[in-house]
Amino acid sequence: MSDQIWKPHTTVAAIAKRGDRYLMVEEYNSLGETVVNQPAGHLEADETLVEACMRETMEETGWQFKPTALIGLYRWISPRDGETFLRFCFAGELGEQVSERPPDSDIIRSRWLTRAELDQVPLRSVLVLSCIDDFVSGKSYPLELLQDVMEPTIG
């Protein structure tokens, strides 16, 4: 048994819908292939999950995003490399589009796609459809479910 502590990747993803279309990103994966994903990325130190989702959506699409509900928490093990990901998926409302060219260099462009169109494009992972389908089925949990517990500062 290893003494090394296992640490999964903690990620966030955004679901924003206009009419029958979802805000998606076309991006390069680690193999250099073009794939479609929700605006998504890793949780960084010193930010909440909600803040991470807002930041990632802005970085990848140029759109302001305000999470209003948690759609689900997903554990996925990549069949390619065995890495484990814990994805927190949020639904929310879009504000204004601040930039048409987001700063994230792995992003090719934003796209608005229907659920049917998502069946026709290469996806980053099975998480994309799992999140969308849970959203469509009405799964939704209050953001109050998430708690950031902090130690009191002494001094």
Secondary structure, DSSP 8 states (H G I E B T S, - for coil): ---S----EEEEEEE-EETTEEEEEEEE-TTS-EEEE-SEEE--TT--HHHHHHHHHHHHHSEEEEEEEEEEEEEEE-TTT--EEEEEEEEEEEEEE--SS-S-TTEEEEEEEEHHHHTTS-BS-THHHHHHHHHHTT--B-GGG----------
